[in-house]
Amino acid sequence: MPSDASEQESYVFRQRDETESSRLNFQHTIALKVSQGHLIHPSIDISSLKAVADIGTGTGIWLEDLQQQVHSQTRLDGFDISAAQFPSASKCTYQVHNILEPFAPEYHGLYDLVHIRNMVESGGYLQWEDFDFERIVTTGAASPTHAELISLTCSFFTGLGMSLNCSIRVEETMKQAGLADAIREQRNSYWDKSLDSDTKNWCWQSFGGFIPKAVLWSGKAKDEETAERMINEKLQVLGKEYQSGAVPNFAQRVIVGRKA
Ligand SMILES: C[S@@+](CC[C@H](N)C(=O)[O-])C[C@H]1O[C@@H](n2cnc3c(N)ncnc32)[C@H](O)[C@@H]1O
């Protein structure tokens, strides 16, 4: 297992603190609305699930919500490289595990739904959700600050070796790996105007969470203090542009495949 320092380094957001946990939980509420209330893709029969793994579970918010909908005997396991955001009390189980490391044999073939990663039994499903970062654009009034911050975000993530739209690759990989009936859906928040204030808050909070690191990475700020000051100024302008009618899109993608 990595040290705390390397865990933190691997996380693009500033700290695994209460603010970040709230941001993740808030992000989850928007994702749920954007998916029209479906925690699990409607092609999967929720009542049949016996064991579910959530990989990179964070605060466990997805698993905790799922726990309300599944049979009381359903096993619900969350895994993350860090335990810092795990819930303090839960009916689900949470374990520290780096998904780049192999899982112990007792987990192989155990799950009939893996949310994100590949430990699926025959007939089981893999559901992967992520953002299409380049499509997190605004409509309504123009927001040059949003465009600038998304551009910096994309450069930062690409510089770290992260994909900006991994859903395309995931779908291809699922098909190559023989997962049947792979579905890739493009979801967004445009269909519901009542989400406008949520998506503005989400973008504003998310930029606040990782842009200071991105600014440091880009060399535009010489130290953390300068980066914080620069981003606070940017966030003020961003807030005004959002107030003037610019609305960001929650550009989420979901990919579902079934192991033959
Ligand atoms: C953006 S958060 C998403 C949390 C949660 N899935 C959600 O949607 O609310 C990404 C999570 O992946 C975890 N993570 C990143 N790299 C990981 C790895 N190699 N192994 C396990 N978890 C990892 C992070 O610690 C973090 O909690």
The ligand as an ORCA input file, in Angstrom:
! r2SCAN-3c Opt
* xyz 0 1
  C     -13.161     11.649     -7.874
  S     -13.151     10.481     -6.566
  C     -14.685      9.627     -6.914
  C     -15.244      8.951     -5.690
  C     -16.548      8.167     -5.944
  N     -16.377      7.117     -6.942
  C     -17.673      9.078     -6.364
  O     -18.051      9.081     -7.555
  O     -18.185      9.809     -5.487
  C     -11.952      9.286     -7.124
  C     -11.584      8.268     -6.067
  O     -10.721      7.292     -6.664
  C      -9.736      6.945     -5.709
  N      -8.557      6.372     -6.376
  C      -7.683      7.006     -7.193
  N      -6.713      6.165     -7.583
  C      -6.997      4.959     -6.993
  C      -6.350      3.697     -7.014
  N      -5.229      3.495     -7.700
  N      -6.905      2.690     -6.307
  C      -8.047      2.879     -5.617
  N      -8.693      4.053     -5.551
  C      -8.172      5.088     -6.232
  C      -9.440      8.258     -4.992
  O      -8.814      8.051     -3.739
  C     -10.832      8.870     -4.880
  O     -11.464      8.550     -3.667
*
